[in-house]
């Protein structure tokens, strides 16, 4: 059964799940690419944290966890911090994070408030 077919997964929830999965992917890419660069420890740590929490949030949303709202707030805060860090770097992977993560943060905040 596809996630879109789960009763509790309305369009807004599906969008948040998709955004979280995209956040996890772009941050895994960024963290891996930054591993070969000097002075990127903070970027790597934040991206790895985002990748972990984003995939967890997507799973919690899919199973309609009673705690997804709290995790959504944490995701939004972390996405914003990571986007700010990545925006400081010119690399394509960092710029991709800086572009994608604010939308993900907004989606998670909206889910947390419902």
Secondary structure, 3 states (H helix, E strand, C coil): CCHHHCCCCCHHHHHHHHHHHHHHHHHHHHHHHHCCCCCCHHHHHHHHHHHHHHHHHHHHHHCCCCCHHHHHHHHHHHHHHHHHHHHCCCCHHHHHHHHHHHHHHHHHHHHHCC
